[in-house]
């Protein structure tokens, strides 16, 4: 089960967070997101637990628990929404596109001039 953890103290590293979640089961992976420029923690991350049961147990026990003067928020991670390609052709018979605005670009006409320059 993949968990979304937010409101993490900025000084906590991945090993320390892993030790917290290992009390509730096997931690398959853990990632605290960081700012690419400064490499500082953004205060949230993802924890992948070994099973649904272990994930639910971690949610129940850790959600809203005070850890280093901050209340952790632990919930089941939502899947990423599908990426939409703005350049893809739209099927007008598709029911999901009825409410979307369709824009069409005009092709430029090139002026061809023959003669000596």
C-alpha positions as CSV (number, residue, x, y, z in Angstrom):
1,X,0.0,0.0,0.0
2,X,1.3,3.4,-1.0
3,X,0.9,6.2,1.6
4,X,1.2,9.9,1.3
5,X,2.8,11.5,4.4
6,X,2.7,15.3,4.8
7,X,3.6,17.8,7.5
8,X,7.0,16.1,8.1
9,X,9.5,18.1,10.1
10,X,12.1,19.5,7.7
11,X,15.0,18.1,9.8
12,X,13.8,14.4,9.6
13,X,15.8,12.3,7.1
14,X,14.5,9.2,5.3
15,X,16.2,6.7,7.8
16,X,14.4,8.3,10.7
17,X,11.0,8.3,9.0
18,X,11.6,4.7,7.9
19,X,12.2,3.6,11.5
20,X,8.9,5.2,12.5
21,X,6.9,3.3,9.8
22,X,8.8,0.0,10.4
23,X,7.0,-0.3,13.7
24,X,3.8,-1.1,11.8
25,X,5.2,-3.5,9.2
26,X,7.7,-3.9,6.3
27,X,8.6,-0.7,4.5
28,X,9.2,-1.5,0.8
29,X,10.3,2.0,-0.2
30,X,10.3,5.5,1.2
31,X,10.9,8.9,-0.5
32,X,10.9,12.4,1.1
33,X,10.6,14.9,-1.7
34,X,13.2,17.7,-1.8
35,X,13.6,21.0,-3.5
36,X,15.9,20.4,-6.6
37,X,17.7,23.7,-6.1
38,X,18.5,23.7,-2.4
39,X,18.1,19.9,-1.7
40,X,16.0,20.8,1.4
41,X,13.0,18.8,2.4
42,X,9.6,19.9,1.1
43,X,7.9,18.4,4.2
44,X,6.1,15.5,2.4
45,X,6.8,12.2,0.9
46,X,5.6,8.7,0.1
47,X,6.0,5.4,2.0
48,X,5.2,2.0,0.4
49,X,4.2,-0.5,2.9
50,X,4.4,-4.3,2.5
51,X,0.7,-5.0,2.6
52,X,-2.8,-3.3,2.9
53,X,-3.1,-4.3,6.5
54,X,0.3,-2.8,7.5
55,X,-0.6,0.4,5.6
56,X,-4.0,0.7,7.3
57,X,-2.4,0.1,10.6
58,X,0.2,2.9,10.0
59,X,-2.6,5.3,8.9
60,X,-4.6,4.6,12.0
61,X,-1.7,4.9,14.4
62,X,0.3,7.7,12.9
63,X,-2.3,10.1,11.3
64,X,-2.5,13.3,13.4
65,X,0.2,12.1,15.8
66,X,2.6,14.7,17.1
67,X,6.2,14.1,16.0
68,X,8.9,16.7,16.6
69,X,6.3,19.4,17.3
70,X,4.4,18.7,14.0
71,X,1.3,16.6,13.5
72,X,2.0,14.0,10.8
73,X,-0.7,13.6,8.2
74,X,-0.8,10.0,6.8
75,X,-3.3,8.9,4.2
76,X,-3.5,6.5,1.3
77,X,-1.8,8.0,-1.8
78,X,-4.0,8.7,-4.8
79,X,-2.9,7.6,-8.2
80,X,-1.5,10.1,-10.6
81,X,-4.0,11.5,-13.0
82,X,-3.3,10.6,-16.6
83,X,-1.3,13.1,-18.5
84,X,-3.3,15.0,-21.2
85,X,-1.6,15.7,-24.5
86,X,-2.8,19.1,-25.7
87,X,-1.7,18.3,-29.2
88,X,-3.6,15.1,-29.5
89,X,-6.5,14.9,-31.9
90,X,-9.9,14.9,-30.2
91,X,-12.4,12.3,-31.2
92,X,-15.7,14.2,-31.5
93,X,-17.7,11.0,-30.8
94,X,-16.1,10.5,-27.5
95,X,-18.4,11.3,-24.6
96,X,-15.6,12.6,-22.3
97,X,-14.8,15.5,-24.7
98,X,-18.3,16.9,-25.0
99,X,-17.6,19.7,-22.5
100,X,-14.1,20.5,-23.6
101,X,-13.3,23.4,-25.8
102,X,-11.9,22.5,-29.1
103,X,-9.5,24.9,-30.7
104,X,-8.2,24.6,-34.2
105,X,-5.3,26.3,-35.7
106,X,-5.3,27.8,-39.1
107,X,-2.6,26.8,-41.4
108,X,-0.4,29.5,-42.7
109,X,-0.4,30.1,-46.3
110,X,2.9,30.7,-47.8
111,X,3.3,33.3,-50.4
112,X,5.5,32.1,-53.2
113,X,7.0,34.8,-55.3
114,X,8.7,33.8,-58.5
115,X,11.1,36.0,-60.3
116,X,14.5,37.6,-60.1
117,X,15.7,39.2,-57.0
